[in-house]
Amino acid sequence: MSSFSERVYSVVAKIPKGKTMTYKEVATAAGKPKACRAVGNILNKNQDTKRVPCHRVIGSDGKTGGYAFGEKEKAKLLRSEGAI
C-alpha cells in the first residue's frame, strides 16, 4: 500500500488545468477525510510542481490558501488557467 503522501500527490497530479479541488476533497480522495491540514503540509513540500500542480488545491471557503511561492503567485496561476 502506498503512503498517504504518495496518494495525495497522485490525486493532485490528476487535477486538470482550469479545475480545483479543496484540501478536504484531496484528503477524502486519498483515503483520510479528516486530514486536510496534512494535505497542506504535504503539498508545501512538493518538489515537482509540473507533475503535481499543488496550486490547484484551495480552501473549502474558496480562498486560495497557502502556496510555497506565495499566495499572489498561486492566484495568478489559477487565473491564467481560468480556474478563478
mmCIF file of the N, C-alpha and C atoms, coordinates in Angstrom:
data_MODEL
# 
_entry.id   MODEL 
# 
loop_
_atom_site.group_PDB 
_atom_site.id 
_atom_site.type_symbol 
_atom_site.label_atom_id 
_atom_site.label_alt_id 
_atom_site.label_comp_id 
_atom_site.label_asym_id 
_atom_site.label_entity_id 
_atom_site.label_seq_id 
_atom_site.pdbx_PDB_ins_code 
_atom_site.Cartn_x 
_atom_site.Cartn_y 
_atom_site.Cartn_z 
_atom_site.occupancy 
_atom_site.B_iso_or_equiv 
_atom_site.pdbx_formal_charge 
_atom_site.auth_seq_id 
_atom_site.auth_comp_id 
_atom_site.auth_asym_id 
_atom_site.auth_atom_id 
_atom_site.pdbx_PDB_model_num 
ATOM 1   N N  . MET A 1 1  ? 0.847   -1.196 0.000   1.00 0.00 ? 1  MET A N  1 
ATOM 2   C CA . MET A 1 1  ? 0.000   0.000  0.000   1.00 0.00 ? 1  MET A CA 1 
ATOM 3   C C  . MET A 1 1  ? 0.884   1.248  0.000   1.00 0.00 ? 1  MET A C  1 
ATOM 4   N N  . SER A 1 2  ? 0.469   2.252  -0.736  1.00 0.00 ? 2  SER A N  1 
ATOM 5   C CA . SER A 1 2  ? 1.260   3.481  -0.815  1.00 0.00 ? 2  SER A CA 1 
ATOM 6   C C  . SER A 1 2  ? 1.023   4.350  0.418   1.00 0.00 ? 2  SER A C  1 
ATOM 7   N N  . SER A 1 3  ? 1.959   5.240  0.672   1.00 0.00 ? 3  SER A N  1 
ATOM 8   C CA . SER A 1 3  ? 1.831   6.141  1.807   1.00 0.00 ? 3  SER A CA 1 
ATOM 9   C C  . SER A 1 3  ? 0.761   7.198  1.511   1.00 0.00 ? 3  SER A C  1 
ATOM 10  N N  . PHE A 1 4  ? 0.297   7.831  2.553   1.00 0.00 ? 4  PHE A N  1 
ATOM 11  C CA . PHE A 1 4  ? -0.699  8.892  2.384   1.00 0.00 ? 4  PHE A CA 1 
ATOM 12  C C  . PHE A 1 4  ? -0.136  9.992  1.492   1.00 0.00 ? 4  PHE A C  1 
ATOM 13  N N  . SER A 1 5  ? 1.123   10.344 1.683   1.00 0.00 ? 5  SER A N  1 
ATOM 14  C CA . SER A 1 5  ? 1.740   11.387 0.851   1.00 0.00 ? 5  SER A CA 1 
ATOM 15  C C  . SER A 1 5  ? 1.700   11.009 -0.622  1.00 0.00 ? 5  SER A C  1 
ATOM 16  N N  . GLU A 1 6  ? 2.026   9.775  -0.919  1.00 0.00 ? 6  GLU A N  1 
ATOM 17  C CA . GLU A 1 6  ? 2.006   9.321  -2.312  1.00 0.00 ? 6  GLU A CA 1 
ATOM 18  C C  . GLU A 1 6  ? 0.597   9.381  -2.891  1.00 0.00 ? 6  GLU A C  1 
ATOM 19  N N  . ARG A 1 7  ? -0.383  9.032  -2.072  1.00 0.00 ? 7  ARG A N  1 
ATOM 20  C CA . ARG A 1 7  ? -1.781  9.086  -2.538  1.00 0.00 ? 7  ARG A CA 1 
ATOM 21  C C  . ARG A 1 7  ? -2.210  10.526 -2.775  1.00 0.00 ? 7  ARG A C  1 
ATOM 22  N N  . VAL A 1 8  ? -1.786  11.444 -1.908  1.00 0.00 ? 8  VAL A N  1 
ATOM 23  C CA . VAL A 1 8  ? -2.106  12.866 -2.084  1.00 0.00 ? 8  VAL A CA 1 
ATOM 24  C C  . VAL A 1 8  ? -1.512  13.370 -3.397  1.00 0.00 ? 8  VAL A C  1 
ATOM 25  N N  . TYR A 1 9  ? -0.230  13.085 -3.616  1.00 0.00 ? 9  TYR A N  1 
ATOM 26  C CA . TYR A 1 9  ? 0.416   13.518 -4.862  1.00 0.00 ? 9  TYR A CA 1 
ATOM 27  C C  . TYR A 1 9  ? -0.281  12.929 -6.081  1.00 0.00 ? 9  TYR A C  1 
ATOM 28  N N  . SER A 1 10 ? -0.707  11.685 -5.989  1.00 0.00 ? 10 SER A N  1 
ATOM 29  C CA . SER A 1 10 ? -1.395  11.031 -7.098  1.00 0.00 ? 10 SER A CA 1 
ATOM 30  C C  . SER A 1 10 ? -2.730  11.713 -7.406  1.00 0.00 ? 10 SER A C  1 
ATOM 31  N N  . VAL A 1 11 ? -3.489  12.039 -6.371  1.00 0.00 ? 11 VAL A N  1 
ATOM 32  C CA . VAL A 1 11 ? -4.782  12.722 -6.552  1.00 0.00 ? 11 VAL A CA 1 
ATOM 33  C C  . VAL A 1 11 ? -4.561  14.093 -7.184  1.00 0.00 ? 11 VAL A C  1 
ATOM 34  N N  . VAL A 1 12 ? -3.640  14.868 -6.645  1.00 0.00 ? 12 VAL A N  1 
ATOM 35  C CA . VAL A 1 12 ? -3.400  16.232 -7.121  1.00 0.00 ? 12 VAL A CA 1 
ATOM 36  C C  . VAL A 1 12 ? -2.846  16.224 -8.548  1.00 0.00 ? 12 VAL A C  1 
ATOM 37  N N  . ALA A 1 13 ? -2.043  15.239 -8.887  1.00 0.00 ? 13 ALA A N  1 
ATOM 38  C CA . ALA A 1 13 ? -1.480  15.143 -10.239 1.00 0.00 ? 13 ALA A CA 1 
ATOM 39  C C  . ALA A 1 13 ? -2.575  14.992 -11.294 1.00 0.00 ? 13 ALA A C  1 
ATOM 40  N N  . LYS A 1 14 ? -3.741  14.517 -10.884 1.00 0.00 ? 14 LYS A N  1 
ATOM 41  C CA . LYS A 1 14 ? -4.843  14.284 -11.827 1.00 0.00 ? 14 LYS A CA 1 
ATOM 42  C C  . LYS A 1 14 ? -5.820  15.460 -11.945 1.00 0.00 ? 14 LYS A C  1 
ATOM 43  N N  . ILE A 1 15 ? -5.590  16.537 -11.190 1.00 0.00 ? 15 ILE A N  1 
ATOM 44  C CA . ILE A 1 15 ? -6.483  17.696 -11.287 1.00 0.00 ? 15 ILE A CA 1 
ATOM 45  C C  . ILE A 1 15 ? -6.194  18.398 -12.613 1.00 0.00 ? 15 ILE A C  1 
ATOM 46  N N  . PRO A 1 16 ? -7.184  18.479 -13.493 1.00 0.00 ? 16 PRO A N  1 
ATOM 47  C CA . PRO A 1 16 ? -6.929  19.086 -14.802 1.00 0.00 ? 16 PRO A CA 1 
ATOM 48  C C  . PRO A 1 16 ? -6.770  20.608 -14.732 1.00 0.00 ? 16 PRO A C  1 
ATOM 49  N N  . LYS A 1 17 ? -6.078  21.140 -15.708 1.00 0.00 ? 17 LYS A N  1 
ATOM 50  C CA . LYS A 1 17 ? -5.901  22.587 -15.839 1.00 0.00 ? 17 LYS A CA 1 
ATOM 51  C C  . LYS A 1 17 ? -7.269  23.252 -15.875 1.00 0.00 ? 17 LYS A C  1 
ATOM 52  N N  . GLY A 1 18 ? -7.424  24.332 -15.127 1.00 0.00 ? 18 GLY A N  1 
ATOM 53  C CA . GLY A 1 18 ? -8.692  25.056 -15.087 1.00 0.00 ? 18 GLY A CA 1 
ATOM 54  C C  . GLY A 1 18 ? -9.651  24.553 -14.028 1.00 0.00 ? 18 GLY A C  1 
ATOM 55  N N  . LYS A 1 19 ? -9.271  23.509 -13.301 1.00 0.00 ? 19 LYS A N  1 
ATOM 56  C CA . LYS A 1 19 ? -10.110 22.940 -12.240 1.00 0.00 ? 19 LYS A CA 1 
ATOM 57  C C  . LYS A 1 19 ? -9.367  23.029 -10.914 1.00 0.00 ? 19 LYS A C  1 
ATOM 58  N N  . THR A 1 20 ? -10.114 22.925 -9.833  1.00 0.00 ? 20 THR A N  1 
ATOM 59  C CA . THR A 1 20 ? -9.522  22.912 -8.499  1.00 0.00 ? 20 THR A CA 1 
ATOM 60  C C  . THR A 1 20 ? -10.187 21.824 -7.661  1.00 0.00 ? 20 THR A C  1 
ATOM 61  N N  . MET A 1 21 ? -9.541  21.487 -6.577  1.00 0.00 ? 21 MET A N  1 
ATOM 62  C CA . MET A 1 21 ? -10.111 20.629 -5.541  1.00 0.00 ? 21 MET A CA 1 
ATOM 63  C C  . MET A 1 21 ? -9.800  21.310 -4.219  1.00 0.00 ? 21 MET A C  1 
ATOM 64  N N  . THR A 1 22 ? -10.613 21.039 -3.211  1.00 0.00 ? 22 THR A N  1 
ATOM 65  C CA . THR A 1 22 ? -10.322 21.568 -1.881  1.00 0.00 ? 22 THR A CA 1 
ATOM 66  C C  . THR A 1 22 ? -9.377  20.607 -1.159  1.00 0.00 ? 22 THR A C  1 
ATOM 67  N N  . TYR A 1 23 ? -8.743  21.121 -0.113  1.00 0.00 ? 23 TYR A N  1 
ATOM 68  C CA . TYR A 1 23 ? -7.879  20.271 0.700   1.00 0.00 ? 23 TYR A CA 1 
ATOM 69  C C  . TYR A 1 23 ? -8.678  19.087 1.238   1.00 0.00 ? 23 TYR A C  1 
ATOM 70  N N  . LYS A 1 24 ? -9.922  19.327 1.618   1.00 0.00 ? 24 LYS A N  1 
ATOM 71  C CA . LYS A 1 24 ? -10.781 18.254 2.134   1.00 0.00 ? 24 LYS A CA 1 
ATOM 72  C C  . LYS A 1 24 ? -11.079 17.215 1.050   1.00 0.00 ? 24 LYS A C  1 
ATOM 73  N N  . GLU A 1 25 ? -11.362 17.677 -0.155  1.00 0.00 ? 25 GLU A N  1 
ATOM 74  C CA . GLU A 1 25 ? -11.624 16.738 -1.258  1.00 0.00 ? 25 GLU A CA 1 
ATOM 75  C C  . GLU A 1 25 ? -10.404 15.873 -1.543  1.00 0.00 ? 25 GLU A C  1 
ATOM 76  N N  . VAL A 1 26 ? -9.234  16.486 -1.503  1.00 0.00 ? 26 VAL A N  1 
ATOM 77  C CA . VAL A 1 26 ? -7.997  15.725 -1.736  1.00 0.00 ? 26 VAL A CA 1 
ATOM 78  C C  . VAL A 1 26 ? -7.800  14.712 -0.614  1.00 0.00 ? 26 VAL A C  1 
ATOM 79  N N  . ALA A 1 27 ? -7.985  15.151 0.628   1.00 0.00 ? 27 ALA A N  1 
ATOM 80  C CA . ALA A 1 27 ? -7.827  14.243 1.772   1.00 0.00 ? 27 ALA A CA 1 
ATOM 81  C C  . ALA A 1 27 ? -8.783  13.060 1.663   1.00 0.00 ? 27 ALA A C  1 
ATOM 82  N N  . THR A 1 28 ? -10.022 13.337 1.296   1.00 0.00 ? 28 THR A N  1 
ATOM 83  C CA . THR A 1 28 ? -11.020 12.282 1.151   1.00 0.00 ? 28 THR A CA 1 
ATOM 84  C C  . THR A 1 28 ? -10.640 11.318 0.033   1.00 0.00 ? 28 THR A C  1 
ATOM 85  N N  . ALA A 1 29 ? -10.246 11.870 -1.107  1.00 0.00 ? 29 ALA A N  1 
ATOM 86  C CA . ALA A 1 29 ? -9.855  11.032 -2.250  1.00 0.00 ? 29 ALA A CA 1 
ATOM 87  C C  . ALA A 1 29 ? -8.616  10.188 -1.936  1.00 0.00 ? 29 ALA A C  1 
ATOM 88  N N  . ALA A 1 30 ? -7.774  10.685 -1.040  1.00 0.00 ? 30 ALA A N  1 
ATOM 89  C CA . ALA A 1 30 ? -6.558  9.964  -0.664  1.00 0.00 ? 30 ALA A CA 1 
ATOM 90  C C  . ALA A 1 30 ? -6.806  8.992  0.492   1.00 0.00 ? 30 ALA A C  1 
ATOM 91  N N  . GLY A 1 31 ? -8.050  8.945  0.974   1.00 0.00 ? 31 GLY A N  1 
ATOM 92  C CA . GLY A 1 31 ? -8.407  7.956  1.990   1.00 0.00 ? 31 GLY A CA 1 
ATOM 93  C C  . GLY A 1 31 ? -8.440  8.406  3.428   1.00 0.00 ? 31 GLY A C  1 
ATOM 94  N N  . LYS A 1 32 ? -8.237  9.697  3.693   1.00 0.00 ? 32 LYS A N  1 
ATOM 95  C CA . LYS A 1 32 ? -8.270  10.207 5.065   1.00 0.00 ? 32 LYS A CA 1 
ATOM 96  C C  . LYS A 1 32 ? -9.034  11.521 5.090   1.00 0.00 ? 32 LYS A C  1 
ATOM 97  N N  . PRO A 1 33 ? -10.369 11.457 5.135   1.00 0.00 ? 33 PRO A N  1 
ATOM 98  C CA . PRO A 1 33 ? -11.206 12.660 5.016   1.00 0.00 ? 33 PRO A CA 1 
ATOM 99  C C  . PRO A 1 33 ? -10.936 13.763 6.043   1.00 0.00 ? 33 PRO A C  1 
ATOM 100 N N  . LYS A 1 34 ? -10.381 13.429 7.179   1.00 0.00 ? 34 LYS A N  1 
ATOM 101 C CA . LYS A 1 34 ? -10.138 14.444 8.212   1.00 0.00 ? 34 LYS A CA 1 
ATOM 102 C C  . LYS A 1 34 ? -8.718  14.996 8.183   1.00 0.00 ? 34 LYS A C  1 
ATOM 103 N N  . ALA A 1 35 ? -7.941  14.628 7.184   1.00 0.00 ? 35 ALA A N  1 
ATOM 104 C CA . ALA A 1 35 ? -6.525  15.005 7.133   1.00 0.00 ? 35 ALA A CA 1 
ATOM 105 C C  . ALA A 1 35 ? -6.256  16.221 6.239   1.00 0.00 ? 35 ALA A C  1 
ATOM 106 N N  . CYS A 1 36 ? -7.145  17.203 6.288   1.00 0.00 ? 36 CYS A N  1 
ATOM 107 C CA . CYS A 1 36 ? -6.996  18.404 5.442   1.00 0.00 ? 36 CYS A CA 1 
ATOM 108 C C  . CYS A 1 36 ? -5.682  19.128 5.691   1.00 0.00 ? 36 CYS A C  1 
ATOM 109 N N  . ARG A 1 37 ? -5.349  19.318 6.954   1.00 0.00 ? 37 ARG A N  1 
ATOM 110 C CA . ARG A 1 37 ? -4.103  20.021 7.293   1.00 0.00 ? 37 ARG A CA 1 
ATOM 111 C C  . ARG A 1 37 ? -2.881  19.232 6.827   1.00 0.00 ? 37 ARG A C  1 
ATOM 112 N N  . ALA A 1 38 ? -2.956  17.926 6.954   1.00 0.00 ? 38 ALA A N  1 
ATOM 113 C CA . ALA A 1 38 ? -1.849  17.075 6.495   1.00 0.00 ? 38 ALA A CA 1 
ATOM 114 C C  . ALA A 1 38 ? -1.645  17.240 4.993   1.00 0.00 ? 38 ALA A C  1 
ATOM 115 N N  . VAL A 1 39 ? -2.738  17.363 4.245   1.00 0.00 ? 39 VAL A N  1 
ATOM 116 C CA . VAL A 1 39 ? -2.637  17.581 2.799   1.00 0.00 ? 39 VAL A CA 1 
ATOM 117 C C  . VAL A 1 39 ? -1.864  18.868 2.535   1.00 0.00 ? 39 VAL A C  1 
ATOM 118 N N  . GLY A 1 40 ? -2.207  19.924 3.251   1.00 0.00 ? 40 GLY A N  1 
ATOM 119 C CA . GLY A 1 40 ? -1.497  21.192 3.090   1.00 0.00 ? 40 GLY A CA 1 
ATOM 120 C C  . GLY A 1 40 ? -0.017  21.070 3.392   1.00 0.00 ? 40 GLY A C  1 
ATOM 121 N N  . ASN A 1 41 ? 0.311   20.360 4.463   1.00 0.00 ? 41 ASN A N  1 
ATOM 122 C CA . ASN A 1 41 ? 1.723   20.171 4.833   1.00 0.00 ? 41 ASN A CA 1 
ATOM 123 C C  . ASN A 1 41 ? 2.468   19.345 3.786   1.00 0.00 ? 41 ASN A C  1 
ATOM 124 N N  . ILE A 1 42 ? 1.812   18.335 3.267   1.00 0.00 ? 42 ILE A N  1 
ATOM 125 C CA . ILE A 1 42 ? 2.429   17.501 2.226   1.00 0.00 ? 42 ILE A CA 1 
ATOM 126 C C  . ILE A 1 42 ? 2.689   18.334 0.975   1.00 0.00 ? 42 ILE A C  1 
ATOM 127 N N  . LEU A 1 43 ? 1.685   19.092 0.554   1.00 0.00 ? 43 LEU A N  1 
ATOM 128 C CA . LEU A 1 43 ? 1.827   19.879 -0.672  1.00 0.00 ? 43 LEU A CA 1 
ATOM 129 C C  . LEU A 1 43 ? 2.844   21.002 -0.522  1.00 0.00 ? 43 LEU A C  1 
ATOM 130 N N  . ASN A 1 44 ? 3.032   21.496 0.692   1.00 0.00 ? 44 ASN A N  1 
ATOM 131 C CA . ASN A 1 44 ? 4.036   22.531 0.927   1.00 0.00 ? 44 ASN A CA 1 
ATOM 132 C C  . ASN A 1 44 ? 5.448   22.011 0.647   1.00 0.00 ? 44 ASN A C  1 
ATOM 133 N N  . LYS A 1 45 ? 5.614   20.692 0.700   1.00 0.00 ? 45 LYS A N  1 
ATOM 134 C CA . LYS A 1 45 ? 6.924   20.074 0.454   1.00 0.00 ? 45 LYS A CA 1 
ATOM 135 C C  . LYS A 1 45 ? 7.050   19.550 -0.975  1.00 0.00 ? 45 LYS A C  1 
ATOM 136 N N  . ASN A 1 46 ? 6.055   19.798 -1.806  1.00 0.00 ? 46 ASN A N  1 
ATOM 137 C CA . ASN A 1 46 ? 6.046   19.304 -3.186  1.00 0.00 ? 46 ASN A CA 1 
ATOM 138 C C  . ASN A 1 46 ? 7.272   19.805 -3.943  1.00 0.00 ? 46 ASN A C  1 
ATOM 139 N N  . GLN A 1 47 ? 8.040   18.889 -4.484  1.00 0.00 ? 47 GLN A N  1 
ATOM 140 C CA . GLN A 1 47 ? 9.249   19.237 -5.229  1.00 0.00 ? 47 GLN A CA 1 
ATOM 141 C C  . GLN A 1 47 ? 9.030   19.275 -6.742  1.00 0.00 ? 47 GLN A C  1 
ATOM 142 N N  . ASP A 1 48 ? 7.900   18.758 -7.206  1.00 0.00 ? 48 ASP A N  1 
ATOM 143 C CA . ASP A 1 48 ? 7.661   18.643 -8.642  1.00 0.00 ? 48 ASP A CA 1 
ATOM 144 C C  . ASP A 1 48 ? 6.330   19.314 -9.017  1.00 0.00 ? 48 ASP A C  1 
ATOM 145 N N  . THR A 1 49 ? 6.354   20.644 -9.085  1.00 0.00 ? 49 THR A N  1 
ATOM 146 C CA . THR A 1 49 ? 5.116   21.387 -9.323  1.00 0.00 ? 49 THR A CA 1 
ATOM 147 C C  . THR A 1 49 ? 4.590   21.226 -10.746 1.00 0.00 ? 49 THR A C  1 
ATOM 148 N N  . LYS A 1 50 ? 5.406   20.735 -11.656 1.00 0.00 ? 50 LYS A N  1 
ATOM 149 C CA . LYS A 1 50 ? 4.932   20.471 -13.029 1.00 0.00 ? 50 LYS A CA 1 
ATOM 150 C C  . LYS A 1 50 ? 4.064   19.216 -13.056 1.00 0.00 ? 50 LYS A C  1 
ATOM 151 N N  . ARG A 1 51 ? 4.508   18.170 -12.366 1.00 0.00 ? 51 ARG A N  1 
ATOM 152 C CA . ARG A 1 51 ? 3.766   16.909 -12.333 1.00 0.00 ? 51 ARG A CA 1 
ATOM 153 C C  . ARG A 1 51 ? 2.626   16.957 -11.316 1.00 0.00 ? 51 ARG A C  1 
ATOM 154 N N  . VAL A 1 52 ? 2.859   17.640 -10.195 1.00 0.00 ? 52 VAL A N  1 
ATOM 155 C CA . VAL A 1 52 ? 1.863   17.729 -9.120  1.00 0.00 ? 52 VAL A CA 1 
ATOM 156 C C  . VAL A 1 52 ? 1.491   19.204 -8.953  1.00 0.00 ? 52 VAL A C  1 
ATOM 157 N N  . PRO A 1 53 ? 0.451   19.658 -9.665  1.00 0.00 ? 53 PRO A N  1 
ATOM 158 C CA . PRO A 1 53 ? 0.078   21.079 -9.659  1.00 0.00 ? 53 PRO A CA 1 
ATOM 159 C C  . PRO A 1 53 ? -0.656  21.487 -8.375  1.00 0.00 ? 53 PRO A C  1 
ATOM 160 N N  . CYS A 1 54 ? 0.114   21.606 -7.305  1.00 0.00 ? 54 CYS A N  1 
ATOM 161 C CA . CYS A 1 54 ? -0.487  21.849 -5.998  1.00 0.00 ? 54 CYS A CA 1 
ATOM 162 C C  . CYS A 1 54 ? -1.204  23.203 -5.906  1.00 0.00 ? 54 CYS A C  1 
ATOM 163 N N  . HIS A 1 55 ? -0.937  24.107 -6.839  1.00 0.00 ? 55 HIS A N  1 
ATOM 164 C CA . HIS A 1 55 ? -1.645  25.395 -6.823  1.00 0.00 ? 55 HIS A CA 1 
ATOM 165 C C  . HIS A 1 55 ? -3.140  25.203 -7.102  1.00 0.00 ? 55 HIS A C  1 
ATOM 166 N N  . ARG A 1 56 ? -3.541  24.050 -7.592  1.00 0.00 ? 56 ARG A N  1 
ATOM 167 C CA . ARG A 1 56 ? -4.951  23.778 -7.903  1.00 0.00 ? 56 ARG A CA 1 
ATOM 168 C C  . ARG A 1 56 ? -5.740  23.299 -6.694  1.00 0.00 ? 56 ARG A C  1 
ATOM 169 N N  . VAL A 1 57 ? -5.115  23.271 -5.523  1.00 0.00 ? 57 VAL A N  1 
ATOM 170 C CA . VAL A 1 57 ? -5.802  22.864 -4.294  1.00 0.00 ? 57 VAL A CA 1 
ATOM 171 C C  . VAL A 1 57 ? -6.077  24.123 -3.482  1.00 0.00 ? 57 VAL A C  1 
ATOM 172 N N  . ILE A 1 58 ? -7.363  24.317 -3.161  1.00 0.00 ? 58 ILE A N  1 
ATOM 173 C CA . ILE A 1 58 ? -7.796  25.539 -2.463  1.00 0.00 ? 58 ILE A CA 1 
ATOM 174 C C  . ILE A 1 58 ? -8.575  25.182 -1.197  1.00 0.00 ? 58 ILE A C  1 
ATOM 175 N N  . GLY A 1 59 ? -8.867  26.200 -0.409  1.00 0.00 ? 59 GLY A N  1 
ATOM 176 C CA . GLY A 1 59 ? -9.637  26.006 0.805   1.00 0.00 ? 59 GLY A CA 1 
ATOM 177 C C  . GLY A 1 59 ? -11.118 25.790 0.522   1.00 0.00 ? 59 GLY A C  1 
ATOM 178 N N  . SER A 1 60 ? -11.806 25.154 1.450   1.00 0.00 ? 60 SER A N  1 
ATOM 179 C CA . SER A 1 60 ? -13.245 24.907 1.313   1.00 0.00 ? 60 SER A CA 1 
ATOM 180 C C  . SER A 1 60 ? -14.053 26.196 1.246   1.00 0.00 ? 60 SER A C  1 
ATOM 181 N N  . ASP A 1 61 ? -13.465 27.279 1.778   1.00 0.00 ? 61 ASP A N  1 
ATOM 182 C CA . ASP A 1 61 ? -14.146 28.578 1.765   1.00 0.00 ? 61 ASP A CA 1 
ATOM 183 C C  . ASP A 1 61 ? -13.938 29.317 0.440   1.00 0.00 ? 61 ASP A C  1 
ATOM 184 N N  . GLY A 1 62 ? -13.225 28.692 -0.495  1.00 0.00 ? 62 GLY A N  1 
ATOM 185 C CA . GLY A 1 62 ? -12.979 29.313 -1.798  1.00 0.00 ? 62 GLY A CA 1 
ATOM 186 C C  . GLY A 1 62 ? -11.731 30.165 -1.845  1.00 0.00 ? 62 GLY A C  1 
ATOM 187 N N  . LYS A 1 63 ? -11.090 30.386 -0.694  1.00 0.00 ? 63 LYS A N  1 
ATOM 188 C CA . LYS A 1 63 ? -9.844  31.155 -0.671  1.00 0.00 ? 63 LYS A CA 1 
ATOM 189 C C  . LYS A 1 63 ? -8.717  30.282 -1.194  1.00 0.00 ? 63 LYS A C  1 
ATOM 190 N N  . THR A 1 64 ? -7.707  30.921 -1.753  1.00 0.00 ? 64 THR A N  1 
ATOM 191 C CA . THR A 1 64 ? -6.629  30.161 -2.376  1.00 0.00 ? 64 THR A CA 1 
ATOM 192 C C  . THR A 1 64 ? -5.830  29.334 -1.380  1.00 0.00 ? 64 THR A C  1 
ATOM 193 N N  . GLY A 1 65 ? -5.663  29.821 -0.175  1.00 0.00 ? 65 GLY A N  1 
ATOM 194 C CA . GLY A 1 65 ? -4.842  29.098 0.791   1.00 0.00 ? 65 GLY A CA 1 
ATOM 195 C C  . GLY A 1 65 ? -3.378  29.338 0.519   1.00 0.00 ? 65 GLY A C  1 
ATOM 196 N N  . GLY A 1 66 ? -2.537  28.675 1.275   1.00 0.00 ? 66 GLY A N  1 
ATOM 197 C CA . GLY A 1 66 ? -1.109  28.892 1.159   1.00 0.00 ? 66 GLY A CA 1 
ATOM 198 C C  . GLY A 1 66 ? -0.508  28.293 -0.101  1.00 0.00 ? 66 GLY A C  1 
ATOM 199 N N  . TYR A 1 67 ? 0.714   28.726 -0.382  1.00 0.00 ? 67 TYR A N  1 
ATOM 200 C CA . TYR A 1 67 ? 1.443   28.227 -1.538  1.00 0.00 ? 67 TYR A CA 1 
ATOM 201 C C  . TYR A 1 67 ? 2.912   28.522 -1.291  1.00 0.00 ? 67 TYR A C  1 
ATOM 202 N N  . ALA A 1 68 ? 3.779   27.570 -1.572  1.00 0.00 ? 68 ALA A N  1 
ATOM 203 C CA . ALA A 1 68 ? 5.204   27.724 -1.292  1.00 0.00 ? 68 ALA A CA 1 
ATOM 204 C C  . ALA A 1 68 ? 5.804   28.954 -1.978  1.00 0.00 ? 68 ALA A C  1 
ATOM 205 N N  . PHE A 1 69 ? 5.246   29.356 -3.127  1.00 0.00 ? 69 PHE A N  1 
ATOM 206 C CA . PHE A 1 69 ? 5.762   30.506 -3.876  1.00 0.00 ? 69 PHE A CA 1 
ATOM 207 C C  . PHE A 1 69 ? 4.952   31.773 -3.620  1.00 0.00 ? 69 PHE A C  1 
ATOM 208 N N  . GLY A 1 70 ? 4.068   31.744 -2.627  1.00 0.00 ? 70 GLY A N  1 
ATOM 209 C CA . GLY A 1 70 ? 3.267   32.900 -2.254  1.00 0.00 ? 70 GLY A CA 1 
ATOM 210 C C  . GLY A 1 70 ? 1.845   32.823 -2.795  1.00 0.00 ? 70 GLY A C  1 
ATOM 211 N N  . GLU A 1 71 ? 0.925   33.347 -2.007  1.00 0.00 ? 71 GLU A N  1 
ATOM 212 C CA . GLU A 1 71 ? -0.490  33.299 -2.385  1.00 0.00 ? 71 GLU A CA 1 
ATOM 213 C C  . GLU A 1 71 ? -0.787  34.102 -3.649  1.00 0.00 ? 71 GLU A C  1 
ATOM 214 N N  . LYS A 1 72 ? -0.067  35.207 -3.869  1.00 0.00 ? 72 LYS A N  1 
ATOM 215 C CA . LYS A 1 72 ? -0.287  36.005 -5.084  1.00 0.00 ? 72 LYS A CA 1 
ATOM 216 C C  . LYS A 1 72 ? 0.069   35.194 -6.327  1.00 0.00 ? 72 LYS A C  1 
ATOM 217 N N  . GLU A 1 73 ? 1.161   34.451 -6.248  1.00 0.00 ? 73 GLU A N  1 
ATOM 218 C CA . GLU A 1 73 ? 1.582   33.608 -7.375  1.00 0.00 ? 73 GLU A CA 1 
ATOM 219 C C  . GLU A 1 73 ? 0.558   32.495 -7.621  1.00 0.00 ? 73 GLU A C  1 
ATOM 220 N N  . LYS A 1 74 ? 0.017   31.934 -6.539  1.00 0.00 ? 74 LYS A N  1 
ATOM 221 C CA . LYS A 1 74 ? -0.996  30.884 -6.665  1.00 0.00 ? 74 LYS A CA 1 
ATOM 222 C C  . LYS A 1 74 ? -2.236  31.436 -7.369  1.00 0.00 ? 74 LYS A C  1 
ATOM 223 N N  . ALA A 1 75 ? -2.691  32.594 -6.949  1.00 0.00 ? 75 ALA A N  1 
ATOM 224 C CA . ALA A 1 75 ? -3.865  33.220 -7.570  1.00 0.00 ? 75 ALA A CA 1 
ATOM 225 C C  . ALA A 1 75 ? -3.594  33.540 -9.037  1.00 0.00 ? 75 ALA A C  1 
ATOM 226 N N  . LYS A 1 76 ? -2.384  34.006 -9.332  1.00 0.00 ? 76 LYS A N  1 
ATOM 227 C CA . LYS A 1 76 ? -2.005  34.315 -10.718 1.00 0.00 ? 76 LYS A CA 1 
ATOM 228 C C  . LYS A 1 76 ? -2.062  33.060 -11.593 1.00 0.00 ? 76 LYS A C  1 
ATOM 229 N N  . LEU A 1 77 ? -1.532  31.953 -11.091 1.00 0.00 ? 77 LEU A N  1 
ATOM 230 C CA . LEU A 1 77 ? -1.571  30.694 -11.835 1.00 0.00 ? 77 LEU A CA 1 
ATOM 231 C C  . LEU A 1 77 ? -3.011  30.229 -12.068 1.00 0.00 ? 77 LEU A C  1 
ATOM 232 N N  . LEU A 1 78 ? -3.832  30.307 -11.032 1.00 0.00 ? 78 LEU A N  1 
ATOM 233 C CA . LEU A 1 78 ? -5.228  29.884 -11.155 1.00 0.00 ? 78 LEU A CA 1 
ATOM 234 C C  . LEU A 1 78 ? -5.988  30.750 -12.142 1.00 0.00 ? 78 LEU A C  1 
ATOM 235 N N  . ARG A 1 79 ? -5.732  32.053 -12.127 1.00 0.00 ? 79 ARG A N  1 
ATOM 236 C CA . ARG A 1 79 ? -6.364  32.959 -13.092 1.00 0.00 ? 79 ARG A CA 1 
ATOM 237 C C  . ARG A 1 79 ? -5.922  32.629 -14.516 1.00 0.00 ? 79 ARG A C  1 
ATOM 238 N N  . SER A 1 80 ? -4.637  32.365 -14.689 1.00 0.00 ? 80 SER A N  1 
ATOM 239 C CA . SER A 1 80 ? -4.117  32.079 -16.030 1.00 0.00 ? 80 SER A CA 1 
ATOM 240 C C  . SER A 1 80 ? -4.705  30.788 -16.608 1.00 0.00 ? 80 SER A C  1 
ATOM 241 N N  . GLU A 1 81 ? -5.124  29.885 -15.733 1.00 0.00 ? 81 GLU A N  1 
ATOM 242 C CA . GLU A 1 81 ? -5.721  28.624 -16.151 1.00 0.00 ? 81 GLU A CA 1 
ATOM 243 C C  . GLU A 1 81 ? -7.252  28.700 -16.266 1.00 0.00 ? 81 GLU A C  1 
ATOM 244 N N  . GLY A 1 82 ? -7.801  29.838 -15.839 1.00 0.00 ? 82 GLY A N  1 
ATOM 245 C CA . GLY A 1 82 ? -9.260  30.001 -15.900 1.00 0.00 ? 82 GLY A CA 1 
ATOM 246 C C  . GLY A 1 82 ? -9.999  29.356 -14.737 1.00 0.00 ? 82 GLY A C  1 
ATOM 247 N N  . ALA A 1 83 ? -9.272  29.019 -13.682 1.00 0.00 ? 83 ALA A N  1 
ATOM 248 C CA . ALA A 1 83 ? -9.898  28.365 -12.532 1.00 0.00 ? 83 ALA A CA 1 
ATOM 249 C C  . ALA A 1 83 ? -10.567 29.362 -11.591 1.00 0.00 ? 83 ALA A C  1 
ATOM 250 N N  . ILE A 1 84 ? -10.096 30.619 -11.609 1.00 0.00 ? 84 ILE A N  1 
ATOM 251 C CA . ILE A 1 84 ? -10.736 31.678 -10.806 1.00 0.00 ? 84 ILE A CA 1 
ATOM 252 C C  . ILE A 1 84 ? -10.840 32.928 -11.648 1.00 0.00 ? 84 ILE A C  1 
# 
